[in-house]
Amino acid sequence: MANKPVLAEQRLLDVKLGDLPPWFAKADYTPKGVLGAFRRGYQRYFNKYINVKRGGLPGISMILTAYVVVSYYFVYDNTKHDMWRKHH
């Protein structure tokens, strides 16, 4: 039987619902830990969608979609006021 990884080393999708509070408590929230988490996530994304023999549209389209969502978030205050303005 394979050894179960330590709770702090498990990915979020592998954690059972009852183990969520202890998993969040054991996470490393220091700047170094957060930077490491972002780095691991980027490497996982890059190796799954970008660094492949036959690349496709999904990896690039996710980046473009994220760019559009973030751009809309930053200009939402300006567009919100324009939506309610009457143009006569």
DRENKOLMAR-734417 format. One record per residue (C-alpha): residue number from 0; residue in three letters; x, y, z. Coordinates in steps of 0.05 Angstrom, whole numbers, always signed. Example, Ala and Ser with C-alpha at 12.3 -4.5 7.8 and 13.67 -1.06 7.14 Angstrom:
residues 2
0  ala  +246  -90  +156
1  ser  +273  -21  +143
***
This chain:
residues 88
0  met  +0  +0  +0
1  ala  +27  +68  -19
2  asn  +41  +119  +35
3  lys  -8  +176  +39
4  pro  +28  +244  +29
5  val  +31  +292  +87
6  leu  -31  +335  +89
7  ala  +7  +399  +76
8  glu  +38  +369  +13
9  gln  -27  +347  -18
10  arg  -59  +385  -75
11  leu  -126  +419  -62
12  leu  -163  +370  -107
13  asp  -135  +311  -68
14  val  -157  +337  +1
15  lys  -221  +308  +30
16  leu  -275  +356  +52
17  gly  -265  +340  +126
18  asp  -190  +354  +120
19  leu  -198  +424  +89
20  pro  -192  +466  +153
21  pro  -127  +431  +176
22  trp  -101  +434  +104
23  phe  -111  +510  +103
24  ala  -80  +516  +172
25  lys  -17  +479  +151
26  ala  -7  +518  +86
27  asp  +54  +564  +82
28  tyr  +28  +636  +79
29  thr  +96  +670  +81
30  pro  +116  +710  +20
31  lys  +165  +655  +1
32  gly  +111  +602  +7
33  val  +61  +641  -34
34  leu  +113  +655  -87
35  gly  +130  +581  -89
36  ala  +56  +563  -97
37  phe  +49  +611  -156
38  arg  +113  +583  -186
39  arg  +89  +511  -180
40  gly  +22  +530  -211
41  tyr  +55  +565  -269
42  gln  +102  +506  -282
43  arg  +43  +458  -280
44  tyr  +3  +501  -329
45  phe  +63  +512  -375
46  asn  +80  +438  -378
47  lys  +8  +417  -390
48  tyr  -13  +467  -443
49  ile  +47  +504  -472
50  asn  +108  +458  -469
51  val  +79  +400  -510
52  lys  +98  +367  -576
53  arg  +34  +387  -611
54  gly  +9  +450  -579
55  gly  -62  +473  -590
56  leu  -110  +529  -578
57  pro  -130  +515  -505
58  gly  -67  +541  -471
59  ile  -64  +606  -510
60  ser  -140  +617  -506
61  met  -138  +611  -430
62  ile  -85  +664  -426
63  leu  -124  +710  -472
64  thr  -188  +698  -432
65  ala  -153  +715  -367
66  tyr  -125  +779  -400
67  val  -195  +800  -422
68  val  -225  +787  -353
69  val  -170  +825  -317
70  ser  -174  +883  -366
71  tyr  -249  +888  -357
72  tyr  -241  +887  -282
73  phe  -194  +947  -284
74  val  -239  +989  -329
75  tyr  -306  +968  -298
76  asp  -312  +1032  -256
77  asn  -308  +1075  -319
78  thr  -356  +1032  -359
79  lys  -405  +1027  -302
80  his  -415  +1103  -303
81  asp  -423  +1103  -379
82  met  -478  +1050  -376
83  trp  -523  +1096  -335
84  arg  -508  +1160  -373
85  lys  -562  +1185  -419
86  his  -540  +1202  -489
87  his  -587  +1254  -520
***
